[in-house]
Amino acid sequence: MTSKITYTGELRTTCEHVRSGSTFITDAPVDNNGLGQAFSPTDTVATSLGSCMLTMMGIKSKGLGLDLKDSVVEITKHMAADPRRISKIEAKLILPSGVSEKNRKILEHTANTCPVLYSLHPDIEKVITFDWKL
């Protein structure tokens, strides 16, 4: 088992990572009858894209002798109705400027082939930009 999710009422869940015991909560968003005091389930989907991209780039960067510490991904999630779903995810990666063009291409390819990106439905528009300016 990977995780255990418990509904705690008021459109909130507590999500536990079984192996580590770490937890986080989710709330339904305000525009869908929720409190909006934490990540919504669809927020976690969009956020996991950025987390996966940086994680995969971090793994690859070790082999390239690079340090991507303090890199950031800014995620913007767009919702659609009928049916309610994620329609678009924008990911802006802000990365160190001192990386060679060759290594930038390698790392961008790594980000663009992360498991979460491959797992998202093809109808979700993905807009990914790389800003090498940190």
Residue, then its C-alpha position, 0 to 999 in steps of 0.5 A: m500500500t502506498s497511501k491511506i486517505t481518510y475523510t475527516g468531514e467538511l470536504r477534507t481528507t487526511c492523506e498519509h504516506v504509509r511508509s514514512g507516516s508523513t501526512f497532508i490534508t486536502d480541502a475542496p476548493v471554495d468554488n466547489n463548496g469547500l473551505g479552500q484552506a489546503f491543497s485541493p485534490t486537483d491542486t495536488v495533481a498539478t503540483s505533483l507535475g512540478s515536483c516530479m519534473l524537479t525530482m527527475m531533473g535533480i536525479k539527472s543533474k547529479g550525474l552531470g555534476l550540477d546542483l539545482k538547489d533552490s530551483v522553483v516550479e511555478i504551477t498554474k492550474h486551470m479548471a473546466a466544467d461539464p465535466r469538472r476537470i483540469s483543463k490546463i496546467e502551466a509549469k514555469l521552471i526557474l533554474p540556475s543560469g550557469v548551466s551549459e546549453k548541452n546540459r540544459k537540453i538534457l535537463e529539459h528533456t528529462a523534465n519533459t519525460c517525467p512519469v507524472l507528465y506521461s500519466l496526465h490525460p492527453d486532453i489536459e493542455k500542458v504549457i511548460t517553460f524553462d527560465w534559466k536565470l536563477 
